[in-house]
Amino acid sequence: MAVIARILARRLALLVPLLLGIVLFVFLVMRFADTDPASAYFQGANPTPRQLQEFRQDNGLLDPLPLRYVHFVGDLLQGDMGISVLTRQPVVEQVSTALPLTMQLTLLGLAIAVVLSLVFGISAALYRDRWWDQVVRVVSLTGVAAPGFWLALLMIQYLAVNEGWFPTGGYVNPADSLTGWLRSMTLPALALSLPVAAQLTRIVRTAVVEELDKDYVRTAVGSGLPPLVVIGRNVLRNALVNPLTVLGLQVGYLLGGAVVTETIFSLPGMGKLMIDAVKNGDPAVVQGVVLTTAVGFVVVNLVVDVLYLLVNPRLRGTS
């Protein structure tokens, strides 16, 4: 545990410059984007040039860029992401309202992807070159090629409109109805997770097949150990290191895919919040959503790094 704690402390120290770089990148992109907070604030009000100038002066938009960045970082350290120019509400409040739904969707999609990939990937490896393996490989290849938004539209058409098993959109709070929440989140989570599950299935299958071909597996089975014991204790533990690497990266896909998925299913999450902010020219909200998503992606990859160490102790000596 001391080794893991030391490595974790080292990774946390490396996060500081990484997060500062993310903040700088987002700051520069938003400052050079073709958006004007002053025009968005007075949208539809026909402001005079003097009003626009006074707004920019009062909000520090005329300050030198380095000074604006220092103020921006200082505000972030205090938990201030700015004020929405459209709703006049703090961006933190809007993000904190939308974030739980996106986290629910992402975690549910991640759980579905992990379960499906383990079940189909391991079973295909154990029955490699047989009919089941061929079926899994064809289906997983199709899933990788199928766009998430296309799957979402098909599910809405056949499972929601035609069969009526699920609602076509909307969100039900689990505190109000757990059954309603499951029905409202099933299709979005499936549409989000199936492409990830398909890709992970192929990686899990390949990793398990490579591990099964190693000498220690044949030796252990030949010495009389039950194959299930060898597979459960040794093969899977060694084989799942590579899929864990890909899983950390796929979380970024899930967070990005949530933008489209939430829009299609009318879910009031981070994706819909950002789409609405982009359409309405609200740079503070766009900035807050992008920063929150980026930080979430970094934290998830830190968790995956810790899982590497738990799954494969050999990595502790090289980290």
TINU-675472 format. One record per atom (N, C-alpha, C, CB): residue in one letter; x, y, z. Coordinates in steps of 0.001 Angstrom, whole numbers, plus 500000, padded with zeros to 6 digits. Atoms other than C-alpha are relative to their C-alpha. Glycine has a CB too. Layout:
residues N
AXYZ/...
This chain:
residues 319
M500823498789500000/M500000500000500000/M500854501256500000/M499070500009501206/A499125498826499967/A502899502361500691/A500499500339498607/A501187499763500940/V499530499769501367/V504143501875497137/V498909500673499172/V500432498672499340/I501118499415500739/I500691502641495711/I499775501446500417/I498721499183500219/A500182498628499509/A500380505733497927/A501074500927499442/A500026500031501537/R498918499171500521/R503769507010496772/R499809500292498515/R501346499320500230/I500234499796501427/I502957506487493102/I498809500919499774/I499774498661499296/L501178499143500126/L499539508092493562/L500346501451500291/L498891499528500940/A499589498633499688/A501149511145495185/A500788500613498841/A500841500025501285/R499232499512501146/R503525511419492229/R499074500363498833/R501026498941499555/R500945499711501082/R500631511239489741/R499186501256500310/R499059498801499772/L500762498803499618/L498680513858491696/L500832501261499792/L499543499904501471/A499131498831500222/A501670516195491547/A500080500353498520/A501412499735500551/L499956499740501440/L501784515799487775/L498688500580499482/L500326498720499250/L501284499464500440/L498100516730487573/L499960501519500035/L498892499447500857/V500058498536499854/V498788520321488637/V500383500704498701/V500928500462501134/P499700499336501281/P500651521417485462/P499057499592498881/P501418499699499584/L500936500443501040/L498285519319483357/L498703500808500068/L499698498487500149/L501245499240499854/L495206521060484764/L500213501470499641/L499462499880501439/L499711498609500378/L496857524473484386/L500081500137498480/L501321500478500650/G499953499970501458/G497555523626480750/G498622499917499382/G500853498873499485/I501377500089500496/I493918522626480216/I499283501323500164/I499231498894500728/V500644498708499747/V492728525854481805/V500502501047499010/V500262500466501449/L499440499036500945/L495094527887479615/L499463499776498593/L501523499914499995/F500496500311501339/F493992526096476458/F498550500446499828/F500123498500499724/V501409499621500084/V490292526569477175/V499861501518500019/V499197499373501158/F500047498534499919/F490887530215478116/F500339500638498655/F500970500508501080/L499584499406501270/L492726530984474867/L498991499708498891/L501380499481499600/V500971500348501042/V490233529106472678/V498758500879500107/V499607498513500099/M501214499212499815/M487282530953474177/M500254501481499737/M499453499805501413/R499720498579500228/R489021534338473973/R500162500323498519/R501256500411500751/F499822499759501424/F489849533926470300/F498820499495499171/F501275499344499526/A501194500443500717/A486473532423469418/A499185501208499554/A499143499065500883/D500803498906500567/D484045534507467389/D498717500191500824/D499650499709498504/T501137499730499120/T481809535309470365/T500251501297500754/T499766498825500991/D499911498734499286/D481109538593472091/D499036499947501182/D499676501211499058/P500889500048498841/P479772538343475669/P499106501223500125/P500809499850501249/A500795498779499890/A478598541957475501/A498778499940499079/A500861501232499663/S501129500108500935/S476443541351472407/S499008498954500471/S500493499654498589/A500902501027499500/A475059538157473940/A499202500508501200/A500785498743500381/Y500686499482498805/Y474202539982477168/Y498829500899499600/Y500989500783500900/F501055499074500443/F472187542628475300/F499203499450498831/F500604501337499613/Q500653500621501146/Q470731540148472824/Q498531500433499910/Q500102498466500094/G501369499575500231/G467550541556471341/G499636501327500599/G499092498997500513/A500311498735499319/A467830544834473278/A500499501222499232/A500604499999501393/N499452498901500808/N469564546959470575/N500816500977500855/N498863500753499291/P499196499124499141/P472283548340472882/P500760501045499186/P500984499170500826/T499180498974500633/T474184551500472081/T501472499609500115/T499745501393500646/P498563500300499878/P477955551351471476/P500548500337501380/P500785500764498945/R499521499639498659/R478430553087474822/R499634498931501018/R499421501352500432/Q500397501072499078/Q476475550391476658/Q500889498769499831/Q498527499618499775/L499119501132500250/L478550547690474985/L501387500245500596/L500108499731498495/Q498676499665499486/Q481751549499475919/Q500022499968501530/Q500432501381499494/E500059500009498539/E480663549959479526/E499928498571500536/E498791500811500491/F500074501403499565/F479774546257479806/F501379499358499927/F498990499203499131/R498666500584500142/R483197545256478502/R500951500549501066/R500560500277498593/Q499137499385498990/Q484888547687480874/Q499709499433501385/Q499817501523500004/D500393500481498670/D482923546519483929/D500370498544500216/D498510500179500202/N499717501427499880/N483616542835483201/N501437499633499642/N499061499228499128/G498589500262500236/G487318543200482470/G500327499482498626/G500487499048500984/L499752500529501344/L486980542337478789/L501002500834499218/L498704499922499230/L499030499140500668/L489272545236477847/L501386499914500635/L499517501433500019/D498701500149499355/D492099544206480184/D500953499214499109/D499849499307501360/P499041500816500763/P495321542750478747/P499753498510500235/P501454500363500389/L500298501434499943/L495090539032478023/L500676499303501186/L500435499335498706/P499395500669498828/P497657537927480677/P499285500334501308/P501470500389500120/L500712499622498783/L495806539890483358/L498644499301500080/L499816501521500059/R501293500700500015/R492494538365482297/R500179498530500360/R499330500127498616/Y499750501410499666/Y494032534890482548/Y500245499835501500/Y501209499459499201/V499747500068498562/V495301535569486080/V498696500112500777/V500973501110500433/H501297499851499343/H491835536766487115/H499143498748499807/H499264501237499456/F500787501201500313/F490290533750485409/F500409498837500900/F500174499609498516/V499513501082499143/V492492531263487306/V499638500271501454/V501525499833499853/G500362499660498628/G491909533140490561/G498537499741500291/G500320501442500277/D501435500264499819/D488144532938490079/D499725498499500066/D499185500635498854/L500208501449499989/L488345529211489307/L500408499388501337/L500785499343498864/L499547500523498712/L490312528565492497/L498993500276501102/L501346500601500371/Q501044499687499031/Q487432530181494374/Q498658499371499627/Q499844501503500124/G501238500658500417/G484855528047492554/G499082500877499183/G499267499519501189/D500802499061500795/D483690530890490311/D500328499787498525/D500274501489500425/M499825500187501441/M483214530027486629/M499390501133499192/M499388498687499570/G500600498877500711/G481557533309485765/G498484499978500080/G500435499993498553/I501441499832500021/I478003534414485116/I499499499810498571/I499594501393500552/S500616500160501309/S475825533311482235/S499423501335499547/S498900498910500034/V500481498710500500/V475115536344480066/V498536499929499591/V500846500460498815/L501399500148500410/L471702534938479140/L499066499808501186/L499859498829499050/T500865500286498863/T470259533542482364/T500319500852501216/T500102498552500365/R499536499180498869/R472218535880484696/R500241499148501237/R498981501103500319/Q499733500904498894/Q472906532820486873/Q501476499606499990/Q499095498747499916/P498618500498499976/P476326531612488058/P500125498705499201/P500468499772501454/V499778501197500814/V477746529020485704/V500136498765500885/V501256500167499125/V499831501137499083/V478630526819488684/V498649499372500335/V500712500447501296/E501321500530499674/E474945526491489548/E499424499211498828/E499049501138500388/Q500526500704501160/Q474002525508486003/Q500737498685499763/Q500095500883498763/V499215501224500172/V476850522996485770/V499649498978501076/V501506500316500038/S500318500928498910/S476057521495489182/S498608499395499846/S500104500714501344/T501338500550500253/T472437521041488082/T500032498962498890/T499021501120499636/A499959500899501157/A473312519355484768/A500959498831500186/A500391500773498769/L498956501022499874/L476358517340485901/L499500498666500533/L501083500502500893/P500442501307499501/P474548514656487968/P499362499117498934/P499024500195501119/L500636500808501041/L472471513546484982/L501049499435499044/L498964500836499223/T498950500484500897/T475522513332482726/T500829498918500657/T500898501146499563/M499255501042499282/M477378511354485395/M499201498706500058/M500350500467501423/Q500836501198499994/Q474437508973485693/Q500043499301498647/Q498555500356500364/L499993500569501343/L474345508486481928/L501353499381499676/L499651501070498965/T498661500498500303/T478117508059481637/T500317498737500789/T501042501073500295/L499695501167499170/L478438505626484548/L499142498802499609/L499792500331501478/L500858501099500439/L475449503580483409/L500484499440498666/L498540500469499881/G499458500455501282/G476837503446479869/G501311499262500177/G500197501175499063/L498727500664499742/L480271502526481212/L499788498615500589/L500858500840500939/A500283501306499400/A478833499717483334/A499487499006498959/A498975500148501131/I500518500881501054/I476908498308480367/I501123499572499067/I498883500702499201/A498900500311500915/A479985498504478136/A500964498995500616/A500749501275499616/V499056500913499341/V482215496760480692/V499410498598500101/V500370500520501404/V500628501315499845/V479756493934481381/V499902499280498660/V498605500142500625/L500141500635501314/L479031493269477704/L501349499581499430/L499301500946499029/S498692500318500576/S482688493399476685/S500655498820500717/S500918501223500062/L499413501127499279/L483777491013479445/L499292498690499648/L499933500246501513/V500753501219500288/V480999488515478777/V500306499485498598/V498496500252500151/F499823500439501384/F481368488444475003/F501472499824499638/F499353500995499050/G498585500116500321/G485126489011474836/G500630498745500567/G500735501197500503/I499420501199499379/I486040486268477299/I499416498730499389/I499759500011501520/S500614501207500577/S483530483773475905/S500500499751498581/S498467500126499997/A499482500177501357/A484745484418472352/A501422499453500024/A499960501326499234/A498625500494499898/A488352483831473449/A500034498527500401/A500792500835501011/L500026501404499552/L487470480575475198/L499518499064498900/L499102499852501228/Y500504500817501115/Y485656479334472066/Y500512500544498661/Y498445499967500007/R499436499370501195/R487982480902469517/R499941499061498791/R501450500427500261/D500079500669501302/D487621479945465881/D498789499081499875/D501259499204499758/R501253500730500121/R484246478347466599/R498903500972499589/R499638499284501330/W501071499170500535/W480867479631465494/W499685501177500924/W498747499160499779/W500295498899499083/W480330481687468669/W501033501118499877/W499951499489501442/D498936499008500180/D483669483425468216/D499774500800498725/D501379499316499961/Q500241499305501261/Q482815484261464615/Q498831500979500124/Q499725498991498882/V501156499117499811/V479435485697465620/V500408501236500790/V498853499255500722/V499579498870499161/V480982487878468342/V500891500951499215/V500740499498501255/R499092499143500768/R483671489159465987/R499245500820498957/R501079499154499317/V500783499263500999/V481168490112463281/V499138501076500666/V499111499032499193/V500865499040499316/V478779491777465727/V500818501149500579/V499201499305501114/S499178498941499419/S481577493688467482/S500548500927498923/S501148499400500806/L499522499157501094/L482975494902464157/L498889500919499502/L500531499136498848/T501147499174500399/T479504496121463188/T499744501091501019/T498744499140499828/G500225499006498955/G479138497865466532/G501024501115499984/G500005499340501342/V498962498965500087/V482445499683466126/V499699500969498863/V501388499362499797/A500256499159501174/A481372500968462693/A498711500800500115/A499947499145498760/A501305499340499913/A477866502022463787/A500106501269500833/A498946499050500604/P499971498750499224/P477603505704464848/P498983499954501135/P499719501212499087/G500872500002498844/G476062506278468251/G498667500683499752/G500686500653501138/F501250499284500249/F473503508797467000/F499059499172499123/F500284501356499335/W500824500856500853/W472303506312464357/W499339498903500839/W500854499374498865/L500580500993499098/L471828503636467021/L498896500613500848/L501080499397500900/A501010499330499177/A469935506151469141/A498702500193499227/A500524501354500492/L501201499796500810/L467543506976466312/L499279498687499714/L500362500687498689/L500623501314500219/L466957503282465538/L499268499515501248/L501059498969499587/M500637500435498757/M466205502552469181/M498713500777500269/M500966500165501176/I501209499194499805/I463753505424469387/I498889499521499073/I500294501498499753/Q501009500399500976/Q461991504273466222/Q499372498650500347/Q500616499942498610/Y500514501359499855/Y461702500558467026/Y499599499662501440/Y501037499014499520/L500283500390498623/L461785500288470823/L499097500982500730/L501282499851500755/A500833499000499328/A460055503534471779/A498716500291499220/A500790501293500196/V501174499627500799/V457737504526468906/V499177498772499620/V500432500752498733/N500733501164500486/N456827501127467435/N499510499086501132/N500876499211499054/E500349500953498947/E456881498916470552/E499468500682501262/E501209499160500351/G500461499290498810/G456308501544473240/G500585499494501295/G498537499925500082/W499383500538498791/W458645499809475694/W500688501095500816/W501005498911499638/F499266498934499328/F460557502996476499/F499471501355499520/F501532499874499734/P500390498664500468/P459839506734476332/P500962500479498915/P499974501009501180/T499154499466501079/T461176508630473312/T501002501021500504/T499139500630498923/G499080499012499452/G462905511145475543/G499524500466501357/G500148501188499054/G500353499477498691/G462822513090478768/G500744499283501110/G498511499890500222/Y499258500519498857/Y464209512408482212/Y499103499916501222/Y501220500877500296/V500727500194498753/V462706511034485417/V501018499870501125/V499069498744499930/N499075500039498872/N464514511683488687/N499822498678500755/N499769501216500950/P500141501272499273/P465311508409490511/P499339500157501364/P501353499360500178/A500661499771498720/A464087510000493732/A498480499977499854/A500448501332500594/D501450500011500242/D460626510295492153/D499497498611499622/D499643500994498898/S500405501339500445/S460475506897490462/S501221499274499458/S498875500077498917/L498840500756500459/L463287504365490156/L499695499281498687/L500438498989501068/T500385500662501247/T461378502465487482/T499959500986498843/T498640499321500154/G500033498967501037/G460742505657485544/G501388500444499607/G499199501192500468/W498610499623500309/W464428506552485814/W500652498960499106/W500820500170501294/L499412501061500813/L465487503167484442/L499451500024498573/L499737498636500640/R500596499967501329/R463039503454481545/R500514501199499201/R498470500045500102/S499555498803500717/S464194506983480695/S501488499955499658/S499706501236500827/M498552500011500210/M467910506129480889/M500490498787499206/M500700500040501331/T499541501235500648/T468012502672479269/T500428500240498556/T498900498944500040/L499651499788501407/L467932503727475621/L501193500936499837/L498806500559499247/P498809499157500133/P470370506659476017/P501280499283500406/P499840501248500830/A498798500705499549/A472803504473477959/A500421498928498996/A499761499364501378/L499670501011501014/L472591501680475376/L500601500644498755/L498749499193499619/A499480499318501193/A473102504073472463/A501408500527500234/A499076501152499596/L498678499465499682/L476096505571474237/L501036498894500183/L499928500850501257/S499041501020499583/S477663502300475385/S500306498950498939/S499494499321501216/L499798501115500926/L477253499874472478/L501254500144499129/L498794499863499112/P498741499896500749/P480072501297470276/P501231499756500870/P500104501366499357/V498877500239499086/V482381501291473312/V500099498521500347/V499845500839501286/A500008501429499684/A481322497753474246/A500548499179498842/A498584499537500345/A499511500742501167/A482018496579470703/A501515500082499885/A499352500531498721/Q498550499851500090/Q485528497985470707/Q500710499272501136/Q500380501476500011/L499381500683498861/L486323496694474195/L499913498486499860/L499339500438501303/T500140501447500202/T485012493245473254/T501138499458499152/T498653499675499338/R498912500448500871/R487561492950470459/R501335500021500744/R500080500884498741/I498738499893499270/I490375494092472774/I500094498932501082/I500144501393500620/V500009501040498966/V489345491750475609/V500254498632499381/V498659499999500760/R499809501292500651/R489131488807473219/R501457499792499610/R499105499887498765/T498607500120500433/T492580489479471765/T500937499802501188/T500418501239499206/A499128500092498825/A494160489952475206/A499886498629500661/A499653501103501012/V500185501309499371/V492655486743476608/V500591498891499125/V498501499735500261/V499428501005500902/V493639484715473520/V501519499985500123/V499583500278498537/E498540499938499874/E497238485933473782/E500466499406501326/E500486501449499878/E499615500526498693/E497331485043477475/E499815498484500060/E499182500676501108/L500249501445499996/L495845481582476911/L501091499231499257/L498641499701499375/D498959500667500784/D498667480799474448/D501355499968500699/D500146500682498668/K498708499960499313/K501411481416477015/K500297498676500691/K500028501140501020/D499547501293499473/D503461478568478444/D499476499723501399/D501509499946500011/Y500393500254498616/Y502450479046482059/Y498569499459500082/Y500127501282500831/V501364500503499997/V498791478384481195/V499989498521499664/V499130500782499011/R499942501417500376/R499576475106479447/R500632499165501113/R500794499822498691/T499340500731498905/T501883474120482313/T499058499805501173/T501261500742500463/A500915500074498859/A499286474915484969/A498875499004499733/A499416501386500310/V501081500924500342/V496521473031483155/V500543498568499920/V499335500408498654/G499409501338500106/G498847470108482403/G500356499394501336/G501223500051499149/S499656500510498670/S499810469844486067/S498780499599500810/S500785501036500760/G501213500460499344/G496196469192486973/G499120501074500586/G500355499080501052/L500838498929499479/L494870472607487980/L498747500146499121/L500794501338500060/P501216499814500796/P491244473157486900/P500135501219499083/P498769500159500922/P499868498868500936/P491097475384483797/P499311501271500499/P499426499618498646/L500699498814499513/L488553477695485431/L500808500730501060/L498641499616500560/V499158499367498984/V490937478311488346/V501144500760499347/V500551498951500979/V498887499336500704/V493815479116485989/V499512501269499307/V500645499041498963/I500538498839500718/I491643481435483924/I499610501112500972/I498784499591499152/G500471498989499063/G490098483188486913/G501101500667500779/G499042499399500942/R498957499437499143/R493255483662488978/R501151500633499234/R500537498936500893/N498797499550500702/N495923484215486347/N499712500656498657/N500922498843499793/V500182499509501365/V494700484662482797/V499293501347499983/V499213498989499175/L500769498759500048/L492087487332483409/L500751501158500644/L498659499811500687/R499280498920499322/R494234489308485829/R501082500586499106/R500618499495501303/N498954499507500890/N497057489542483306/N499426500585498715/N500970498881499667/A500537499588501298/A494853489942480251/A499250501324500071/A499082498927499459/L500857498820499919/L492728492818481555/L500770501301500153/L499053499854501144/V499219498766499893/V495610495302481807/V499820500868498755/V501490499676500209/N500159499234501240/N495402496340478147/N498583500552499830/N500353499127498805/P501342499420500071/P491589496681478149/P499790501161500964/P498978498939500274/L500122498880499063/L491904498924481220/L500568501280499398/L500715499677501319/T499410498828500650/T494157501242479207/T499009500634499037/T501288499617499257/V500969499493500969/V491568501554476479/V498766500538500703/V499605498904499009/L501184499564499268/L488751501895479009/L500157501433500499/L499726499060501174/G499780498630499549/G490305505045480439/G499817501009498880/G501384500137500587/L500169499106501140/L490402506587476978/L498555500049499531/L500897499567498859/Q501376500051500471/Q486877505458476165/Q499059500836500861/Q499523498572499966/V500817499114499174/V485527507475479089/V499878501367499343/V500600500137501411/G500076498743500738/G486399510532477026/G498980499927498881/G501361500364499436/Y501028500172501036/Y484285509126474196/Y498603500059500605/Y500197498666499261/L501311499998499364/L481401508548476592/L499586501412500393/L500001499090501227/L500326498627499617/L481593512106477913/L499688500842498763/L501162500629500797/G500279499268501230/G481790513492474378/G498724499540499329/G501147499860499045/G501217500520500600/G479057511197473107/G498748500406500743/G500070498521499924/A501159499559499231/A476798512393475900/A499406501283499439/A500383500202501455/V500504498758500599/V476514515733474079/V498919499685498970/V501152500800499341/V500958500368501046/V474779514114471109/V498836499207500588/V500694499182498894/T501040500867499437/T472899511508473129/T498979500791500799/T500624498931500884/E500922499197499198/E471418514014475566/E499137500892499123/E500770500849501005/T500787499170500911/T470324516210472696/T498907499181499320/T500908500646498946/I500978500850500684/I468597513331470876/I498866499600500932/I500678498750499441/F501007500491499060/F466797512112474001/F499449501100500916/F500590498891500842/S500513498852499225/S466063515601475410/S500291499852501487/S498490500157499786/L499579500124498607/L468009514966478611/L500699501279500434/L500929498777500194/P499427498715499579/P468878518122480583/P501342499843500696/P499041500718500920/G498679500211499434/G472531517220481131/G501008500998499476/G500469498604499714/M498918499098500409/M475896518793480368/M500030500195498494/M501343499465500475/G499977499885501457/G475660518036476667/G498973500975499492/G499777498660499365/K501055499088500427/K472360519796476201/K500290501427500461/K498644499534500538/L499640498669499494/L473581522676478379/L501011500675499085/L500568499902501425/M498990499406500863/M476599523179476130/M499430500320498618/M501200499064499872/I500596499739501306/I474609522869472894/I499160501276500037/I499138498804499553/D500827498802499863/D472140525492474102/D500877501248500151/D499051499862501209/A499111498852499798/A475004527756475207/A500691500403498699/A501050499680501073/V499359499693501286/V476729527473471817/V499008500687499066/V500553498709499341/K501003499414500889/K473510528227469936/K499646501429500414/K498739499135499986/N500411498689499512/N472733531225472146/N501159500953500234/N499233499845501264/G498847499123499842/G476267532606472248/G500301500345501444/G499785501254499230/D499728499799498570/D476917532124475983/D501366499390500332/D498868499360500888/P498661500588499879/P480726531668476218/P500345499536501411/P501025500992499549/A499663500399498631/A480889531456480021/A499496498591500297/A499409500996501011/V500554501335499772/V478646528377480075/V500782498963499199/V498502499957499621/V499203500922500818/V480530526718477193/V501340499729500683/V500223500578498573/Q498718500112499316/Q483777527393479037/Q499887499129501246/Q500523501382500372/G500183500780498788/G482441525941482281/G499763498528499725/G498860500549500788/V500277501396500346/V481136522772480631/V501263499310499506/V498898499914498932/V498778500602500548/V484380522158478721/V501014499740501108/V500618500912498919/L499049500175498900/L486515522673481825/L499587498850500915/L500119501293500809/T500482501069499123/T484352520396483955/T500193498642499349/T498521500211500348/T499837501264500708/T484407517666481308/T501465499594499926/T499413500100498598/A498569500299500098/A488175517927480859/A500560499536501340/A500770501230499509/V499528500394498677/V488833517741484590/V499475498604500355/V499558501035501065/G500560501325499749/G486491514749484858/G500760498918499258/G498540499964499606/F499241500971500788/F488384512970482082/F501366499729500630/F500174500501498558/V498689500159499361/V491718513594483842/V499881499169501276/V500617501379500318/V500188500736498747/V490386512303487165/V499725498528499721/V498847500610500819/V500302501393500344/V488992509153485532/V501265499262499590/V498961499933498869/N498756500650500406/N492353508401483948/N500942499789501172/N500692500819498931/L499228500227498780/L494000508831487342/L499489498758500719/L499927501230500930/V500585501195499382/V491598506231488747/V500424498749499239/V498458500104500041/V499576501150500811/V492467503915485845/V501456499661500280/V499801500289498495/D498595500250499663/D496180504334486647/D500119499209501303/D500768501329500117/V499979500732498733/V495489503162490197/V499541498559499792/V499107500700501044/L500478501351500286/L493552500176488851/L501089499159499332/L498755500054499108/Y498879500746500594/Y496605499226486747/Y500836499351501098/Y500887500934499131/L499128500483498936/L498621498898489921/L499349498882500805/L500379501143500921/L500695501032499238/L495963496830491664/L499881498708499201/L498614500488500413/V500174501188500837/V495447494481488716/V501328499317499716/V499319500371498690/N498708500561500376/N499111494026487805/N501089500540500912/N500325500315498531/P498972499521499080/P501610494335490700/P501348500250499349/P500171499023501100/R498716499809500665/R504527494133488240/R500207501444499557/R500108499076498804/L499882498619500437/L503744497694487143/L500471500921501112/L498684500483499466/R499627499126498898/R504503499042490618/R501499500276500014/R499572499387501321/G498566499775500018/G508191498591490123/G500476500870498877/G500696498724499934/T499593499199501152/T508225500516486836/T499306501341499962/T499723499256498723/S500768498752500012/S505818503383487708/S500749501079500766/S498594499789500606/
